[in-house]
């Protein structure tokens, strides 16, 4: 198989140039984001991770030797902060590369 595509990870409208990555909020709506001019950076990051997870799954990794990133759900838990209970949603992002260095370099993936 081939390397996961830009559209597969960031949505059908995603484009890139040498200096920009453009992700359409419309594409992020497929994972629950309500697009507005005031979306929080955290909600945008959460939507990007959720959308990417659809392509960068464990099952896709097992059949695609060119995929080097996996996003998995972990166990939900409850946590308390300032006497308020919150649900903690954990997603695990794993990066795989040949064992040539122990540094994290985005260009390796």
Secondary structure, DSSP 8 states (H G I E B T S, - for coil): -----HHHHH-TT-EE-SS-EE--HHHHGGGT----TT--HHHHHHHHHHHHHHHS-HHHHHH-TT--EEEEE---EEEEETTEEEEE--EEEEE---SS-SS--GGG-
